[in-house]
């Protein structure tokens, strides 16, 4: 027997995908972005993220978080430290041969 509309349980806050929520707590936004809450404050100071105060809580506007995440650069490996590693390897090889 199909459930009637009145007997269905309403969608809870947890059932709503984070992208559809108007605002997110700092901890949740930090976890989604993969950064610390302190970094979120820095992004807000730079104007890259929007905060709202509601009932004494600081919340992140979801639309601004989505825009911030979309600005992330594609990761590419760097050569930082390559010269130092080559020099250490050269010294090690010279010491081994000596």
N, CA, C and O of each residue as an XYZ file, in Angstrom:
392
protein
N       0.835     -1.165      0.000
C       0.000      0.000      0.000
C       0.887      1.238      0.000
O       1.747      1.357      0.873
N       0.717      2.165     -0.943
C       1.573      3.335     -0.999
C       1.311      4.269      0.160
O       0.184      4.413      0.633
N       2.375      4.893      0.598
C       2.257      5.837      1.712
C       1.608      7.117      1.221
O       1.902      7.595      0.125
N       0.736      7.659      2.028
C       0.108      8.924      1.655
C       1.076     10.060      1.933
O       2.052      9.898      2.665
N       0.793     11.212      1.338
C       1.675     12.364      1.489
C       1.785     12.781      2.943
O       2.833     13.263      3.373
N       0.715     12.603      3.706
C       0.747     13.046      5.102
C       1.559     12.111      5.985
O       2.031     12.525      7.044
N       1.733     10.851      5.571
C       2.477      9.913      6.404
C       3.969      9.887      6.077
O       4.743      9.240      6.784
N       4.381     10.580      5.019
C       5.804     10.627      4.689
C       6.530     11.527      5.682
O       5.995     12.535      6.144
N       7.738     11.142      5.993
C       8.515     11.985      6.884
C       9.100     13.144      6.083
O       9.534     12.953      4.947
N       9.115     14.331      6.657
C       9.656     15.484      5.918
C      11.165     15.365      5.766
O      11.829     14.700      6.560
N      11.694     16.013      4.746
C      13.146     16.019      4.525
C      13.806     16.768      5.672
O      13.366     17.853      6.054
N      14.829     16.199      6.198
C      15.560     16.867      7.264
C      16.708     17.661      6.670
O      17.032     17.527      5.490
N      17.313     18.484      7.497
C      18.427     19.312      7.068
C      19.559     18.457      6.515
O      20.258     18.868      5.589
N      19.738     17.281      7.074
C      20.814     16.387      6.647
C      20.541     15.851      5.243
O      21.480     15.561      4.501
N      19.270     15.717      4.870
C      18.917     15.197      3.554
C      19.142     16.202      2.432
O      19.158     15.823      1.261
N      19.316     17.472      2.768
C      19.493     18.514      1.759
C      20.980     18.583      1.401
O      21.812     18.778      2.287
N      21.331     18.427      0.121
C      22.747     18.529     -0.259
C      23.313     19.889      0.123
O      22.602     20.893      0.090
N      24.584     19.923      0.483
C      25.180     21.168      0.974
C      25.093     22.285     -0.059
O      24.987     23.453      0.312
N      25.134     21.953     -1.347
C      25.086     22.971     -2.392
C      23.741     23.695     -2.422
O      23.660     24.815     -2.927
N      22.691     23.081     -1.893
C      21.366     23.675     -1.911
C      21.017     24.417     -0.634
O      19.947     25.018     -0.542
N      21.896     24.384      0.345
C      21.654     25.112      1.591
C      22.069     26.571      1.396
O      23.084     26.830      0.749
N      21.326     27.514      1.927
C      21.686     28.921      1.731
C      22.970     29.309      2.461
O      23.746     30.125      1.965
N      23.195     28.725      3.636
C      24.385     29.044      4.424
C      24.902     27.780      5.102
O      24.162     26.824      5.335
N      26.194     27.809      5.409
C      26.837     26.661      6.050
C      27.610     27.112      7.281
O      28.139     28.223      7.301
N      27.683     26.268      8.307
C      28.555     26.585      9.447
C      30.019     26.617      8.997
O      30.388     25.977      8.012
N      30.837     27.360      9.720
C      32.255     27.484      9.363
C      32.946     26.131      9.268
O      33.696     25.883      8.324
N      32.703     25.262     10.230
C      33.386     23.965     10.237
C      33.029     23.147      8.994
O      33.896     22.504      8.401
N      31.771     23.171      8.608
C      31.333     22.430      7.424
C      31.949     23.029      6.164
O      32.439     22.303      5.298
N      31.922     24.354      6.066
C      32.498     25.027      4.898
C      33.999     24.759      4.800
O      34.525     24.548      3.708
N      34.683     24.768      5.938
C      36.126     24.495      5.940
C      36.400     23.068      5.475
O      37.340     22.831      4.716
N      35.592     22.127      5.923
C      35.770     20.733      5.513
C      35.525     20.572      4.015
O      36.270     19.864      3.339
N      34.499     21.216      3.499
C      34.183     21.119      2.066
C      35.311     21.700      1.227
O      35.712     21.116      0.220
N      35.825     22.865      1.652
C      36.887     23.526      0.892
C      38.250     22.888      1.127
O      39.176     23.103      0.345
N      38.384     22.111      2.190
C      39.668     21.481      2.487
C      40.673     22.442      3.083
O      41.880     22.269      2.918
N      40.174     23.468      3.785
C      41.044     24.452      4.424
C      40.618     24.622      5.877
O      39.607     24.062      6.301
N      41.379     25.386      6.632
C      41.043     25.630      8.024
C      40.019     26.760      8.136
O      39.874     27.558      7.210
N      39.311     26.832      9.263
C      38.416     27.973      9.473
C      39.163     29.307      9.424
O      38.601     30.311      8.986
N      40.412     29.328      9.864
C      41.210     30.557      9.793
C      41.401     30.996      8.344
O      41.393     32.191      8.049
N      41.573     30.032      7.441
C      41.702     30.370      6.021
C      40.400     30.956      5.483
O      40.421     31.838      4.624
N      39.267     30.466      5.989
C      37.988     31.036      5.561
C      37.886     32.501      5.976
O      37.406     33.334      5.207
N      38.336     32.816      7.193
C      38.337     34.212      7.641
C      39.248     35.055      6.746
O      38.914     36.193      6.418
N      40.397     34.501      6.350
C      41.303     35.226      5.469
C      40.655     35.488      4.109
O      40.757     36.589      3.569
N      39.984     34.465      3.558
C      39.283     34.642      2.286
C      38.199     35.705      2.403
O      37.989     36.483      1.472
N      37.515     35.745      3.534
C      36.473     36.761      3.741
C      37.095     38.155      3.811
O      36.540     39.110      3.267
N      38.242     38.276      4.475
C      38.928     39.572      4.557
C      39.400     40.033      3.188
O      39.447     41.232      2.915
N      39.751     39.082      2.323
C      40.182     39.407      0.959
C      38.993     39.681      0.032
O      39.187     40.101     -1.108
N      37.768     39.446      0.510
C      36.587     39.664     -0.299
C      36.236     38.495     -1.203
O      35.410     38.638     -2.104
N      36.843     37.354     -0.980
C      36.608     36.178     -1.821
C      35.526     35.259     -1.269
O      35.143     34.292     -1.926
N      35.025     35.553     -0.057
C      34.040     34.718      0.610
C      33.122     35.627      1.419
O      33.572     36.639      1.957
N      31.847     35.278      1.509
C      30.889     36.104      2.243
C      30.397     35.374      3.479
O      29.990     34.214      3.422
N      30.445     36.086      4.602
C      29.937     35.573      5.869
C      28.623     36.271      6.200
O      28.353     37.376      5.728
N      27.818     35.613      7.013
C      26.583     36.181      7.562
C      26.527     35.833      9.035
O      27.028     34.793      9.461
N      25.905     36.727      9.819
C      25.675     36.453     11.235
C      24.196     36.134     11.399
O      23.337     36.885     10.938
N      23.905     35.027     12.051
C      22.529     34.639     12.305
C      22.476     33.944     13.656
O      23.166     32.953     13.893
N      21.649     34.478     14.527
C      21.472     33.905     15.870
C      22.805     33.741     16.594
O      23.021     32.753     17.297
N      23.694     34.713     16.418
C      24.978     34.678     17.106
C      26.017     33.774     16.482
O      27.104     33.606     17.033
N      25.700     33.192     15.347
C      26.635     32.289     14.674
C      27.153     32.925     13.398
O      26.436     33.665     12.725
N      28.399     32.632     13.072
C      28.973     33.067     11.813
C      28.775     31.948     10.806
O      29.209     30.818     11.025
N      28.113     32.272      9.695
C      27.819     31.290      8.653
C      28.417     31.750      7.334
O      28.612     32.945      7.113
N      28.702     30.809      6.475
C      29.276     31.086      5.158
C      28.168     30.981      4.118
O      27.411     30.010      4.107
N      28.072     31.982      3.244
C      27.115     31.900      2.146
C      27.581     30.803      1.184
O      28.711     30.835      0.698
N      26.719     29.851      0.920
C      27.078     28.704      0.097
C      27.483     29.117     -1.316
O      28.430     28.563     -1.874
N      26.776     30.080     -1.895
C      27.107     30.518     -3.262
C      28.529     31.066     -3.330
O      29.239     30.831     -4.307
N      28.948     31.797     -2.293
C      30.309     32.336     -2.310
C      31.344     31.231     -2.099
O      32.450     31.312     -2.633
N      30.993     30.193     -1.320
C      31.907     29.062     -1.136
C      32.080     28.298     -2.445
O      33.192     27.902     -2.793
N      30.987     28.092     -3.168
C      31.064     27.405     -4.455
C      31.941     28.202     -5.423
O      32.760     27.627     -6.140
N      31.766     29.526     -5.441
C      32.583     30.376     -6.311
C      34.055     30.303     -5.915
O      34.929     30.272     -6.782
N      34.337     30.276     -4.607
C      35.720     30.184     -4.133
C      36.355     28.865     -4.558
O      37.490     28.848     -5.036
N      35.636     27.767     -4.389
C      36.176     26.449     -4.739
C      36.450     26.367     -6.239
O      37.417     25.731     -6.659
N      35.611     27.002     -7.042
C      35.815     26.971     -8.494
C      37.055     27.752     -8.920
O      37.542     27.558    -10.034
N      37.576     28.629     -8.065
C      38.783     29.388     -8.414
C      40.068     28.623     -8.107
O      41.162     29.114     -8.387
N      39.946     27.438     -7.540
C      41.138     26.653     -7.194
C      41.939     26.332     -8.457
O      41.380     25.997     -9.502
N      43.252     26.444     -8.332
C      44.140     26.173     -9.457
C      44.374     24.672     -9.598
O      44.304     23.931     -8.618
N      44.645     24.239    -10.797
C      45.015     22.851    -11.029
C      46.410     22.626    -10.451
O      47.319     23.430    -10.661
N      46.567     21.526     -9.722
C      47.844     21.248     -9.094
C      48.846     20.737    -10.119
O      48.525     19.892    -10.955
N      50.045     21.255    -10.040
C      51.159     20.754    -10.835
C      52.361     20.626     -9.908
O      52.571     21.488     -9.056
N      53.146     19.580    -10.055
C      54.314     19.427     -9.187
C      55.339     20.521     -9.458
O      55.474     21.006    -10.581
N      56.049     20.893     -8.414
C      57.063     21.929     -8.583
C      58.457     21.313     -8.519
O      58.633     20.173     -8.087
N      59.420     22.079     -8.950
C      60.820     21.649     -8.886
C      61.516     22.211     -7.654
O      62.740     22.136     -7.538
N      60.741     22.770     -6.740
C      61.332     23.366     -5.553
C      62.140     22.318     -4.794
O      61.616     21.257     -4.456
N      63.371     22.599     -4.534
C      64.249     21.690     -3.809
C      65.003     20.723     -4.709
O      65.825     19.945     -4.224
N      64.741     20.756     -5.996
C      65.404     19.809     -6.903
C      66.914     20.029     -6.917
O      67.678     19.063     -6.932
N      67.351     21.280     -6.911
C      68.785     21.576     -6.941
C      69.455     21.071     -5.664
O      70.548     20.507     -5.722
N      68.820     21.266     -4.529
C      69.392     20.800     -3.262
C      69.464     19.276     -3.225
O      70.458     18.717     -2.763
N      68.422     18.599     -3.708
C      68.448     17.132     -3.737
C      69.557     16.626     -4.653
O      70.245     15.662     -4.315
N      69.738     17.265     -5.809
C      70.796     16.852     -6.733
C      72.169     17.046     -6.093
O      73.047     16.198     -6.251
N      72.362     18.140     -5.382
C      73.647     18.416     -4.738
C      73.931     17.381     -3.649
O      75.053     16.884     -3.546
N      72.916     17.051     -2.828
C      73.097     16.035     -1.787
C      73.417     14.680     -2.406
O      74.271     13.945     -1.910
N      72.723     14.360     -3.496
C      72.969     13.087     -4.165
C      74.393     13.034     -4.700
O      75.064     12.006     -4.605
N      74.849     14.150     -5.263
C      76.211     14.222     -5.802
C      77.233     14.049     -4.698
O      78.218     13.332     -4.877
N      77.019     14.691     -3.560
C      77.965     14.572     -2.429
C      77.958     13.147     -1.901
O      79.008     12.603     -1.558
N      76.793     12.546     -1.836
C      76.685     11.174     -1.332
C      77.413     10.211     -2.256
O      78.135      9.323     -1.803
N      77.215     10.397     -3.552
C      77.894      9.541     -4.538
C      79.390      9.714     -4.441
O      80.125      8.728     -4.502
N      79.870     10.954     -4.291
C      81.312     11.219     -4.196
C      81.882     10.579     -2.934
O      82.981     10.024     -2.960
N      81.136     10.655     -1.825
C      81.606     10.051     -0.575
C      81.631      8.530     -0.694
O      82.518      7.884     -0.137
N      80.691      7.960     -1.398
C      80.624      6.514     -1.558
C      81.800      6.002     -2.386
O      82.365      4.947     -2.096
N      82.160      6.761     -3.421
C      83.251      6.372     -4.313
C      84.620      6.609     -3.701
O      85.608      6.019     -4.140
N      84.689      7.458     -2.700
C      85.981      7.791     -2.106
C      86.523      6.715     -1.195
O      87.605      6.871     -0.631
